[in-house]
Amino acid sequence: MIHMLEKLRKPALAIAVLGAVKLVTDAFGVQILTDESINAIANGVSAVATVIGILINRDAQ
């Protein structure tokens, strides 16, 4: 169970790092990522993590 929770934290970490990169680059006046692209990436990663979480829990029962 703990191993599964560790796997599900990685997508959240990736999204947080992506947000931090956006903040740093925007602070220097370089806009690499737009708010829309960050939202799209976060939504996609969250959707994949949700499906994986459902499949893992279904198989564990």
N, C-alpha and C positions, 0 to 999 in steps of 0.2 A: 504494500500500500504506500509506503514512504517513497519507494522508488518511482511509483507512478506520479506522485505529487512533484517530485523533482523534475520529471520530464515535462510536466505541464507548466512549470515556472519558466522554462527556457523561452517560450514564445513571448511571455510578458517582459522578460529581460531584453529580448531583441527589440521589442517595440519601444521600451524605455530608452535604449541606446540610440535608436533611430531618432526619437524625439530630442534627445540631448544633442545629437549631431546637428539637427535642424536649428536648435537654439544657438549653438556656437557659431555655425556658419552665418546665420542671420545677424548675429552680433557684429560680425566682421563685414557685413554688407554683401555677402555672397549668398544668393538664394539658389541652392541646389535642389532642395525639396520644397514643394508647395504644401500648404495645409491639406489640400485635396489628395495629394499623393500619399501623405502620411496617413490620412484617414482610410484611404483605399487599402493600403498595406496592412494597417492595424485590423481592419475588418476582415481581410482575407486570412491573416494569421489566426485571428480569433475564431473564424469559422472552421478552419482546419483543426485547431486545437479542440474545439467543441466536438467535432465529429470523432476525432481520435479518442477523446475522453469517454464518449458514449460507447464506442466500440470496446474500449478496455474494460469499462464497468460491466458491459453486457457479457463479455467473455469470462469475467471473474465470478459471475454468479452461477 
